[in-house]
């Protein structure tokens, strides 16, 4: 293939240069919107990518023009060989970032800095310890918050990911925004999304109208709209004279599909061209047979739907997204 055609491009002309790799579907939290209450079935280790296979597949994506790789999970820091994977990926000449729940982050600060990581996304859905315990079904709030504070000191960019659920944490929107007054943080409020087993309902969604009402009543004209970067998933704002910023990712009600440049690789080596698509391309099996996988990657992206993995209505098309994986098995 020539250089122009040997890129990950779909039929709508979207070039995909951002790869999210799930290193494991294991997690040390049990967040209600991510993992079913009964958990997920344990699978044999051989069904998942080895560290060597992660590097091999990632290298192929880099050859196809990927410029950024984000490591996710489950919880990626639970991956036994995480530091080795991190170091090898850092040699590929692309930007490396990570999304974590922050529980183990203090053990990996040095390794992340050595590998050149300067962008970390940390999930924190509430600033209330009791509510944290309810949402995550675990008691790690203090260590997570301490690690966030330390990460702000050490890294160039820290983003906090908050999944908004009506009646659970929507009363904390202002509390999170107030963190940006004195902390160099980017707060990202994420719309509650439907996946198998997480009991999504439309009435649990915090709408943009709800958000606009809060911003208008609390901040008025001091709430400033920022210019969004290319391929940004969020609509970004800041409060005048505050150090940090915040944004809203409304994946369902205000999708960013037109500029999507993202690809997902699951921990068991399946390629997903959309978060909501139940169609997957197995890369691990042909890789283990010694077959080339470039053509499979390109074929999968060519089959990508224009919007939401082919879902037209999240209320009416539950039969589609219920065939999808749980969020923890996809990767954050």
Order of alpha helices (4+ residues) and beta strands (2+ residues): beta-alpha-beta-alpha-beta-alpha-beta-alpha-alpha-beta-alpha-beta-alpha-beta-beta-beta-beta-beta-beta-alpha-alpha-alpha-alpha
